[in-house]
Amino acid sequence: MSNGEHITESSTLAGATTEPEPGVESNPGEFAVIWNRRTEEQRSEMLRNMRSAVHRSNWCILGDHDGRIENLEQRLAEVRAERDALRQQLDALAAAAIPEEDPAQAQQEADYWKWHNEPEETR
């Protein structure tokens, strides 16, 4: 194709070599193999997918989505740190609010519940 021509569904591309390895970006020759092996309908689908990908990419770049994600991740880390600090403060307040347990009373309560839960025949 000469400079300025557009790829259409009926275009074939010269310079085809082999298909790319799965998961590896194709070079122009490998793309040509993929393109040439597709039907016109499949090529139309490829063009729609490419246009859609370009549109989504532009939308993300113009919307600074990567920057927004970074900011949100940073803010999330800050909120989690604040939450953890509040939990520590609440735990400290709860510990201070609970009076020291009287060992004799604790034993008395344990004995009561032990007796209460025993079968009547063994009391």
C-alpha positions in Angstrom: 0.0 0.0 0.0 1.3 3.4 -0.8 1.4 6.2 1.7 -2.0 7.8 2.2 -4.0 4.7 1.3 -6.4 3.2 3.9 -6.8 -0.4 4.9 -10.3 -1.6 4.0 -11.9 -5.0 4.4 -10.9 -6.1 0.9 -7.3 -5.0 1.2 -4.5 -7.5 1.3 -1.2 -6.7 2.8 2.1 -7.6 1.2 5.1 -8.7 3.3 3.3 -11.4 5.2 5.6 -13.8 7.1 4.3 -15.9 9.9 1.7 -15.5 12.6 3.0 -14.0 15.9 3.5 -16.1 19.0 0.5 -16.1 21.3 0.6 -13.2 23.7 3.4 -11.4 21.8 2.8 -8.1 19.9 2.9 -8.7 16.2 5.2 -6.9 13.8 3.8 -5.6 10.5 4.5 -8.9 8.6 2.9 -11.0 11.3 -0.1 -8.6 11.3 -0.3 -9.0 7.5 -0.6 -12.8 7.9 -3.4 -12.4 10.4 -5.2 -9.9 8.2 -4.8 -11.9 5.0 -6.2 -15.1 6.6 -9.4 -13.3 7.7 -12.6 -13.1 5.7 -14.0 -9.6 4.8 -16.4 -9.9 7.7 -13.7 -10.8 10.1 -11.6 -7.9 8.8 -14.6 -5.6 9.4 -14.8 -6.8 13.0 -11.0 -6.3 13.4 -11.3 -2.7 12.1 -14.3 -2.0 14.5 -12.3 -3.5 17.4 -9.3 -1.3 16.5 -11.4 1.9 16.3 -13.1 1.1 19.5 -9.7 0.5 21.3 -8.4 3.8 19.9 -11.5 5.6 21.1 -11.3 4.0 24.6 -7.5 4.8 24.8 -8.1 8.4 23.9 -10.9 8.7 26.4 -8.7 7.3 29.2 -5.7 9.6 28.2 -7.9 12.7 28.0 -9.7 11.8 31.3 -6.3 11.1 33.0 -7.6 7.8 34.2 -4.2 6.5 35.2 -3.6 9.6 37.3 -7.0 9.3 38.9 -6.4 5.7 39.8 -3.1 6.7 41.4 -4.8 9.4 43.4 -7.6 7.1 44.5 -5.1 4.4 45.5 -3.2 6.9 47.6 -6.3 8.2 49.2 -7.4 4.6 50.0 -4.1 4.0 51.7 -4.6 7.2 53.7 -8.1 6.2 54.7 -7.0 2.7 55.7 -4.3 4.2 57.9 -6.8 6.6 59.5 -9.1 3.6 60.1 -6.3 1.6 61.8 -5.4 4.6 64.0 -9.0 5.0 65.1 -9.3 1.2 65.8 -6.2 1.5 68.1 -7.7 4.5 69.9 -11.0 2.7 70.4 -9.2 -0.4 71.7 -7.3 1.8 74.1 -10.5 3.5 75.3 -12.3 0.2 75.7 -9.4 -1.3 77.7 -9.4 1.8 79.9 -13.2 1.6 80.5 -13.2 -2.0 81.6 -12.4 -2.2 85.3 -9.8 -4.6 86.6 -11.4 -8.0 87.3 -11.5 -9.2 90.8 -10.0 -12.6 90.8 -12.2 -13.8 93.7 -15.4 -12.7 91.9 -14.2 -14.2 88.7 -13.7 -17.6 90.4 -17.1 -17.3 92.1 -18.8 -16.7 88.7 -16.9 -19.6 87.1 -17.9 -21.9 89.9 -21.5 -20.7 89.6 -21.6 -21.5 85.9 -19.8 -24.8 86.3 -22.4 -25.8 88.9 -25.3 -24.4 86.9 -24.2 -26.5 83.8 -23.7 -29.8 85.7 -26.5 -32.4 85.4 -28.7 -32.3 88.5 -27.8 -35.9 89.5 -24.2 -34.9 90.1 -24.9 -31.8 92.3 
